[in-house]
């Protein structure tokens, strides 16, 4: 069986200008990066009215067995194109951390991929490098201000801005910098985040345009003074230089699927740490150019979909018209307690136990967000007829539309039934008015409680000592109306990754908060979630190679 990269390399791509023509993008607005990638001048399209309907693809809580959310998103878009729909994708860019670590890339798989997959999974158009540089420019300017007489009165013990890099490197989580004497800076403890978890990434992804980006960058909180006053990037006079570095990174990237469906791949925040959605600019651009836009949100619906609706949609005035909930029989059996090596064996009992996770997400989509869910079962070769029948019957018993899809093996042809169900949901959209999980006027603590109880099913929230004081300070300083972005494990509705399916009788523990004034939300840290991952025992990087002629192998 060919690998993903072998499949991708076997298909002849169309020149990117031909892909742009499918969306009626004028050639002068397309900035090619080679033959098959391009930046699009979104600002020249802002006067076009929004025409498209938005379909969000999300999933059950992830497991090592695999769900295939990106693969289903791509296959669904290709299937809609086969049905004659003017469709575009809006996806996130991969981070090098997962690419070289254990999760893999973010270009889909099998016959449902965006291409050129090697470029997309590696340097692409340099967006993540620009975001890294912009983030670290701010860090350098903070330390330089302290070194050069400290005119802002920055307290070195209260510098909150961390450096970042687009790589998994646990050694950099906590470091001491500025060693070597007075000429080399002021010694202090600090650390690195992965670029996908940086506030610059979130800020770029939530900005509406360059003018909005400048406003957001200027209000980034980087430190406090000895008297406790907030210091911002604007106080450092860093706004102009940072935005100059981000000018091209702000433009969405246009590529294609293996079936030549247009795809905007832009921005890549993690959903367990940040808000987990592609850029607002890319989504809005796609909605101006296509009749249906398929997008996805990271990890399970308790993280990615909640943040998509409560953060991205709230801050950008757009809402989905339908939600596709991706699951696999293997993943549901994993939630039912089956070990990974045994997932290929038929086990309807384990499947039944794991269905609690699926049902929990369906309830949230329908009862909290008031949207029609379509359950997409991503088919694996090990799925048996008995398991498929059991799962389909269960979905019907809870009045959830369900469709099997085989887009990994068959591309768009394997997603036609799913496409038809999505089109039916879109045709019925007038019956639904999407709702947020909470209202703007709630306190920050009550917003956290609303997500924990209404979405996760927790009995309540426990705040670590000092967190409530931090929340009150944030509200006093003008951030009460901000939405909340809860950083927690992706594997469970709870903050304990070992509690699978749909746990009950638990409370969410919030150990800290952070105001992300540039992004426009407040992060609440639950459990022991980290902002800089580490590499696994056998990282994926060990399997990647390149031939003397430049052909990359081992990249999935």
Helices and strands as residue ranges (DSSP letters): H 4-10, H 16-22, G 27-29, E 30-32, E 38-40, G 42-45, E 53-59, H 69-82, E 87-91, H 96-100, E 108-109, E 112-115, H 117-121, H 127-147, E 154-159, E 163-165, G 170-172, E 175-177, G 182-184, E 188-190, E 192-194, G 195-197, H 199-206, H 210-218, E 221-225, E 230-232, H 239-246, E 253-257, E 262-265, H 280-289, E 292-296, I 301-305, H 306-307, I 308-313, H 314-316, E 322-327, H 329-335, G 340-342, H 348-363, I 364-368, E 373-378, H 385-397, E 401-405, H 407-410, G 411-415, H 416-427, G 429-431, H 444-450, I 451-456, E 461-463, H 467-474, I 475-479, E 483-487, E 508-516, E 521-526, G 540-543, E 545-546, E 552-553
